[in-house]
């Protein structure tokens, strides 16, 4: 398959390009498109056959649920049960990087829900994404547009690197703004449960709806896209270092002649072949996945990554780094 890449204005997307991409979606094809968080790999969310193509293109396990993207708040009512608390969250944070897990309607395919009774829904805050959804006239299922397990793509170039020849169209509107995926909040119980930290912080959610429970893991995590398997991993090992911690005497860092790449906010505690530093935690979030891809291409043998403080979007950065390191049991 030949993948076509179309440059598109991120504020006022060209109607002819959107119309062409929307036609691909309606015909059961795949379109990679920008959101405010990362680039998504989209297909008709109500077509089991189209959704299966997402899993095939990504090499994604079929029991890993997908997020359904809608172009307006009311569209969520077609997909599942929306209560007063959910509507309040939609009013406050949609469009934006918040995904709500609600009870799924019958017409939502099992391919989307991973066989669960719930569906994850969000309204992205990106003109190109909204134009594509509305132009298609159908909700769009879209995980991140990368090969399964790889760092999520924040540029069209990263999408092409992973999925070139596997999708019909990539819409290129430049780098994404938030850089980490959406927050996933389960609102099916008495108290909301944070399944995945992301672009909307825990502090913001607490101010909006009161107490939010942390995910206990295990079967509860299964309801969230991006939590069942190792994710975000570059092709070389990632070693984690907490803020202000002495770097651990990890054997992967101590081998003779080992070449270390570093990413974080503080100066590297070791001599690094390449060092990428961010001045703010927001900058760290925006640049994290691009940095991981750059570091794996640097010729280094291992990446030493600093974990930011466990607050604001730092919670999401910690989560992504922990999963990139395959270290699900370490405190996030």
N, C-alpha and C positions, 0 to 999 in steps of 0.2 A: 504494500500500500504506500502511496505517495502522500506525505503529510504536507499540507499547505500552511504557511505561516503568514498571517495578515497583520500588519501594523494597524492599530486602531487607536483613535483618540480616547484617552482615559476619562475625559470629561463629557465630550459630545461625540460618542461613537458613530462612525459612518454607517448610515442606514443600509447601504447596499451590502457592506461586509456583514453586518448583523443579520440581515435577511438571508444571506447565503449560509451563515453558520446555523441559524434557526432552522433552515430547511434540512440541514444534516441531522439535527436533533430529531425533528419530526419523522425523518425516514429511518430512525433507529441507529444513527451513527454517533460518533464520539467527537466532542469539541472540548479542547482545553481552553480555559478562560480565566481571567484574573478576578480575584476578589480582593477585599482589603487585607485579608490575612495571608493566604498563599494562592497559587494557581490551582484550580480545580479541574477534574476530568469529568465532564458532564455527559449525561445520557437521559433519555426520557424516563423519568422515575416511575411511570405507570406501565412500562413495557418490560416484562421479565426478560425478553430476549435482548433488548437494548442494554439493560442493567448487567446481564451476564457478560456482555462485551467489556464492561469496565473491569471486571475481575480478571478476564483473560488478558487484557492489555497490561494491567498492573502486575499480574501474577499474585493477586491478593487472595487470601483464604476466603472461601465463600461464606463462612459463618461470621465474618467481620461486617457489622452493619454499616450502612452508608448514611450520610446526611442528605436530606432532601432540601433543596433551595427553592424558595418561593419569591415571587416578585412583589407581593403585597401581603399585609398581615392577614387579611380575611382568607387568603388561600390556604392557611393552615387548618381551617375548619374542615376542609375537604379531606385532609390527611389523617386527622385524629381528633381526640377529645381535648378541647381547649377550655379550661376553667378560668375563673376570675383572676387567680394568681398568675396563670400563664399570660393572660391578656395584659395584666399590669406590667409584667416583664417585657412583653412585646412592645408596649407603649413606651417604655423607658429605654430599651436597648435595641430595638429594631428600627431601621436597618442597622446592623452592627454584628460584632463578633461573638454573639451568644446563640448557642444551639440549645433548644429545649427538647427533652425526651418526653413524649406524651403517649397516651394509649392510641394505638394505630387503628385507622379505619380498615374495613375489610378489603377495599380496593387497592391498598398498598401491597405490592408484591412481597412475598417472603424473601425474594432475592435482595430487597432493599433493607428489610428489618433483620436479616440474619436469622430468620425463623423465630424471632421474638414477638411478643404482643405489643411492643412499643415501636415508635418511629422517631428519629431525630430530625428536627426541622429548624431551619433558620432563614432569615432574610438578609442577604449580604449588602454591605454598604459600598458598592462599587457600581458606577454607571454602566460599565460594560456588562457586568453580570446581570444587572436588572434588565437592561435592554435585551439581552439574549433570552432570559426567562420569559419576558413579556412577548418578545417576538416569536418565540416557540409556541406560546399559548399553553404550556404544560409545565408542571414542576420538574425540576432537573435534579437528579441524584448526582452527587459529585464529591468523591473523596479527593485528596490531594493528587495532583497530576504527576506522579512519579512512580517508578517501579517500587513495588511493595518492599518496605523496610529501609528504603533510601531516605536521605534528608529531603524534606518537602521542598518544592520549587517555589522560589519567590521571584523568578524571572522566566520569561518565555524560553530563553536559552537553556535553562536547566530542564524545562519540560521536553524540549527537543532532544536533549542529551539522553534522557531516560526513555522517551516514548516516541521518538521519531520512527515513522513507518508503522506505528500501531494505532494512530488516530488520524482522522480525516483533516481536522483543522486545529491550529493553535492561534488564538487571538492574543496579540502582543501589545499590551498597553504599558509596558515598562515595569519596573520593580514594584512589588506590593509594599504597603505602608506598615501594617502591623507586624508581619513577619512570622508570627506563630499562629497556629490554628485557633479556631473559636473555642471559647469556654463551652463545655457540655454540662448541662444542668438537668437532672432527672426531677420532674415535677409531678410524678405520678403518686407520690406518697404524702403523708401528713406534713412532713418537712422536706424541702428540696435537698437533693444530694448532689454534691459537686463530683461529677465523674471524671472530668478532665479540666484542669486550669487552662486558661487561654487569654484571649484579648480583652475580655471583661473580667476585672479582678474580683477576688472573693470579697474584698472590702466593699466594693460597689454593690455586689449582690446582697450582702448583709444589710447595708443601708436601705436597700430597696424592699426587701421582703422579710427581714429579720434573720433568725438563725438558719444557717446552711450547714448540713451535715457533711463531713468528709466521707469519701467513698471508703467502705470497709474492704474494698478489693474483691478478688474472686469473682463470683457470679454477678455481683453488682456492677463491676467494671465491664462485664460483657455487653451491657446495654449501650456502651459508648463506643463510637467509632474511634479507632486509634489507640485502644488500650489493651487489646487481647494479645498482641504479639509485639516482638521487638520492632521498634520504629526508629526512623530518623538516623540510621546508622551509616556513617561513612565506611569506606572500604578498609580503613585501618583502625586499630583499637582506640578507644577513648577511655582515659583515666580521669577521674573526677577529683577536684580539690575544693573544699569548702571555703567560704570567705574568711580570710585571716588564718586559715589552717597552715601548718607546715605541710609541704607536699609529702605524700605518703611514699615510703620506700618500696614502691611497686616494682616488681621484677621487670616489668615491661619498660620501665624508665631507667633501670640501672644496668642494663646490658652494655658491654663495651661497644662503643661506636654507634649506639642507638641515636637516631635523629628524631628530635622531639619538636613538634609543632605546638604552639600555645594559643589559646583563645580565652579571653576574660576581660575584666575591668582593671585589675591590679597588674603591676609589672610581673612578668614571668619569674617564678622562683628558681628556674633553671635556665641554662643556656639553651636557647631555642633556635632551630633552623629558620623558623618563621614565626612571627608573633602578631596576632591580630587583637587589638584592644579597643574597647568601647568606652566612651565617656559617661554614658548613662545606661541604666538598665533597659530603658525603652529602646535605645540604640542597639543594645545587645540582642533584644528580642527581634528587632527588625533585621539585623544582619546575621543572626546565628546560623541559619541554614546555608546561606551563601558562603559564610566563613568555613563551615565544615566541608563544603565541596571544594573550596580553594585550598584548604589545608591538606585534604587527601591527595590533591594533585601536586603538592609541593615537593614530593620526594621524601617526606618524613615517614618514620616507621610507626609512630604513635602520636596521638593528640592528647595533650594535657589541658583540661578545661576547668575553669574556675566556676563554681556554683555561686550565683548571686544570692543576696539575702532573700529570705522566704516571705516576701511581701510584694503587693502590687503584681505587675507582670513578671516580676522575678520568680514567682511561684511557677508560672508557665515555663520559663526558661529552665528552671531546675528540673521540671518534669521531663522536658524534651532531652536534656543532657543525660538525665538518669536512664532514660529509655535508649538513647543512642549508645550508652555504655553497657546496655544489657543488665543494668543494676536496678531491677524493679523493687528490691527490698530495702534499698537505702532510703532514708527519709527524704521526701521531695521538698 
